[in-house]
Amino acid sequence: MKKIILLLAGFFITCSITAQTQGTIFISPTNYEGVLSDVTNSARAEALGKNSITLDGIRTAFENPACIAPGTEKIQMALNYTKGHGSYPKSYYPAGGFSYKVTDKLTLGIATHHWIDPDSYWNAQIGNQDFDTDKKAQHVYSFIAGYKIGKHLYAGLSGNLLREMEIKGKTTAKDFMVNTGIIYDRAVSVFKSTKVTNQRLRLAASLYNTLLDGEIIQRANETVIQYRDMPTILRLGTAYRFSTPVNLPFAQKGKKLKEQPQELSLTASIQYGNYLKTRKNYTKESEYQTMAGFGLEATALDILSLRLGYFSETRQGPVNPLDRYATKDRRKGFTWGLGCNLPFEKWSQQKLPLNLRFDILAKQLPDLLDENISTRLTPDFTDKKLFLSLGIEISIK
């Protein structure tokens, strides 16, 4: 009977996912915020306004498992590191993955990404109780399959093991989620001009938590538990790319640059995300949480890329006018970054069959905090700090 009462208490404890200190409320969209909604696993996607599901590669396979299916590389290895958060200022996000093209149609991959908050400012709140902790962490381990199911169509499926350690050294929640996704990619002819070539259109969709498992149980110990929402996230995206000739004087001074395509490749991408309502959801976060992002990428000589973007995410706003919300009802920001592609396979005349991609993003944190309130708790809580993301991909033909 005691256990049933505790379970029911956990049901009614929260009507939103919040962290509170001294009567001040910080809203986050889910208790798995660190690995679900803070950042993507790709510095390139972050620089493009969080446009991830139309990009190839293992780094974006968590948002869309179909991302590993296109491309001709036999093997891809990738690492990404991101650091920065307004109210978890010491937290960081390491990620890595590996994919292997088994056949021309089938690609398999594994990936892992993490959110780690060492020396956390926050206690763990579970079952309406506070528990001291020196460190918080969330971990995801993914197993991914991508398949070419048609001339222009790719599909993907992943199984993801989530593990939360809200209390240092203790697993406070764990679950297994299935993600699915598709990509449709084909050549198009939007502009009729000899100076506009290689036009391609890509459409993509993905569904996180495809099985609509709407709950997860968070445990501090055998008697203190709480029901939490596990979101279902629908993402839709499109990207259009074309190339145009370009004459760059410096490109004629080096043999390797002369061998590169003397063109500028331009890509525009848009992505939309929305939390869907499912059964067993205990809160109303699906009514508030949406995301829209826009990105532009220009790549010269198939080597150097400049990226610009903007994104906006809606969050829950104050429900009670007496509440002091330290987070705004919208998280937004302009994004930018650089990329560098090194085609060693081409430069070595296929003697070294690998290509490298480096990506970097360094900017101010996204606008989220009401700093008139949050900085009263500690001056370390601020959006006026560096948000850094670095990525590398190694592709082997």
Secondary structure as UniProt FT lines:
FT   HELIX           2..12
FT   STRAND          18..21
FT   TURN            22..23
FT   STRAND          24..27
FT   TURN            31..32
FT   HELIX           33..36
FT   HELIX           43..47
FT   TURN            48..50
FT   TURN            53..54
FT   HELIX           58..60
FT   TURN            61..63
FT   HELIX           65..68
FT   STRAND          75..83
FT   TURN            89..90
FT   STRAND          92..101
FT   STRAND          106..118
FT   STRAND          124..126
FT   TURN            127..128
FT   STRAND          129..131
FT   STRAND          135..148
FT   STRAND          153..165
FT   TURN            168..169
FT   STRAND          173..187
FT   TURN            194..195
FT   STRAND          197..208
FT   TURN            210..211
FT   STRAND          215..219
FT   STRAND          225..229
FT   STRAND          232..245
FT   HELIX           249..252
FT   HELIX           255..259
FT   STRAND          263..276
FT   TURN            279..280
FT   HELIX           285..287
FT   STRAND          290..300
FT   TURN            301..303
FT   STRAND          304..314
FT   TURN            321..322
FT   STRAND          324..325
FT   STRAND          327..342
FT   HELIX           344..347
FT   TURN            348..350
FT   STRAND          354..364
FT   STRAND          367..369
FT   HELIX           371..377
FT   TURN            379..380
FT   STRAND          386..396
//
